[in-house]
Amino acid sequence: MYGVDFTADSRQHTLAPFLALQHPAPPHGRQFQKRISWVEQNRRVILSFPSIPSLCFCLFTSFGARTRTKFRIPKRSPASVRMAVQEASENHWQVAKPVSNSKKLKRKKKRVKMSLVKVSRPSASEGISPRTAKYWYHRYSLFSRYDDGIKMDEEGWFSVTPEDIAVRHAERSGTGTVIDCFSGVGGNAIQFARRCYHVVAIDIDPQKVELAFNNAKIYGVEDYIDFIVGDFFQLAPFLKGDVVFLSPPWGGPTYSTIDTFTLDLLKPKDGYSMFQVAQKITHNIIMFLPRNVDLNQVEELSWLSSPPLNLEIEDNYVESYLKGITAYFGDIAWRSPT
């Protein structure tokens, strides 16, 4: 037994009733317990220890009022270990005891009422195929009055101009007669009719013309549109109008896989031939083209006329997503929306 004594404070000390301390596990992993016997006699304290290392550890921890004891909190949960401090009087020693994880505060579980929401899905009667199903989920951006009886075929789902962009085209066209050379299911023709005096809607597919007429009735503008089944290139010499709108087929959804879309990929003829035919009607031309089109080629179109036409290129977004670009030629370039 090794003896150590020190002079106690003038005030009477009441020794804490703890007789055992849990020490960290030794290197070999076994845990042991050091028992400390306190004997206070004649203002001298005798401490008995089994070994000198234990004596040094106890002397260091016994002056708890003057030193800090750090406890390592498990990484798995910073709040999983709580410390309970047993305090005596002002100058008394303090002992920190780890509290078991089982004594956690019980949290009341809130019951959340869940309501089932019916998810609508496309049906075959709407002309939806696996190829066009993704467009169906954006149907209200194509036609805001879709639920009132709008009809489209498979090609119409990925070729119709979104309504917000069609409205923009109509605002820039003015109030004269507009010739929609590839009207499809009527997305642009309907918006032109709502703001212009007269619209000539041309498409070579009789089914699309029938669908466009049905959709125009839903918007109440069928009386302002002349629907014509025919080939634009054959009808062009007989047409007269203030604005020509060109939104030819882009070749299907695969156009987006091309790094640079060139004008020769447009259908049914290349963009240069199409533009020259439109120029014979009027020099005020609107072209709605893919977002990845070669802009240098678009600029070249303005030089096909003498003198060169004014040109304005506009990016068209729907819900922060770039859908395409619109080129305005002639007097409607840089025109304020009406």
Secondary structure as GFF3:
##gff-version 3
##sequence-region A 1 338
A	DSSP	beta_strand	20	22	.	.	.	ID=ss1
A	DSSP	beta_strand	33	35	.	.	.	ID=ss2
A	DSSP	beta_strand	37	41	.	.	.	ID=ss3
A	DSSP	beta_strand	44	48	.	.	.	ID=ss4
A	DSSP	alpha_helix	52	62	.	.	.	ID=ss5
A	DSSP	beta_strand	82	86	.	.	.	ID=ss6
A	DSSP	beta_strand	95	99	.	.	.	ID=ss7
A	DSSP	three_ten_helix	124	126	.	.	.	ID=ss8
A	DSSP	alpha_helix	133	136	.	.	.	ID=ss9
A	DSSP	alpha_helix	139	142	.	.	.	ID=ss10
A	DSSP	three_ten_helix	146	148	.	.	.	ID=ss11
A	DSSP	alpha_helix	154	159	.	.	.	ID=ss12
A	DSSP	alpha_helix	163	173	.	.	.	ID=ss13
A	DSSP	beta_strand	177	180	.	.	.	ID=ss14
A	DSSP	alpha_helix	187	195	.	.	.	ID=ss15
A	DSSP	beta_strand	198	203	.	.	.	ID=ss16
A	DSSP	alpha_helix	206	219	.	.	.	ID=ss17
A	DSSP	three_ten_helix	222	224	.	.	.	ID=ss18
A	DSSP	beta_strand	225	229	.	.	.	ID=ss19
A	DSSP	alpha_helix	232	235	.	.	.	ID=ss20
A	DSSP	three_ten_helix	236	238	.	.	.	ID=ss21
A	DSSP	beta_strand	243	246	.	.	.	ID=ss22
A	DSSP	three_ten_helix	253	257	.	.	.	ID=ss23
A	DSSP	three_ten_helix	263	265	.	.	.	ID=ss24
A	DSSP	alpha_helix	271	279	.	.	.	ID=ss25
A	DSSP	beta_strand	285	290	.	.	.	ID=ss26
A	DSSP	alpha_helix	295	301	.	.	.	ID=ss27
A	DSSP	three_ten_helix	302	304	.	.	.	ID=ss28
A	DSSP	beta_strand	311	318	.	.	.	ID=ss29
A	DSSP	beta_strand	321	329	.	.	.	ID=ss30
A	DSSP	three_ten_helix	330	332	.	.	.	ID=ss31
###
